[in-house]
């Protein structure tokens, strides 16, 4: 249940303490592992196909992303 979830800025400490790190697309994963290669055993793609990044987009973009994630 994610009703109480709120987004927050990602930082190295959160990444270090995470049990799993899910990236929306290959480029996100590449940047993540380029900066923190020690996460390689915990970081992976959230889906086989890249998930459209809604950042800066419309409400429709966020809804489309939500549907893909479901």
NORFEN-V649321 format. One record per pair of residues at least 12 apart in sequence whose C-alpha atoms are under 7 Angstrom apart, sorted by the first residue. I is the first residue (numbers start at 0). J is the second residue. If there is no record, write none. Layout:
i->I j->J
i->I j->J
//
This chain:
i->18 j->41
i->19 j->41
i->19 j->42
i->20 j->41
i->20 j->42
i->20 j->43
i->21 j->42
i->21 j->43
i->21 j->44
i->21 j->45
i->22 j->43
i->22 j->44
i->22 j->45
i->23 j->44
i->23 j->45
i->23 j->49
i->23 j->50
i->24 j->44
i->24 j->49
i->24 j->50
i->25 j->44
i->25 j->49
i->28 j->43
i->28 j->44
i->50 j->64
i->50 j->67
i->51 j->64
i->52 j->64
//
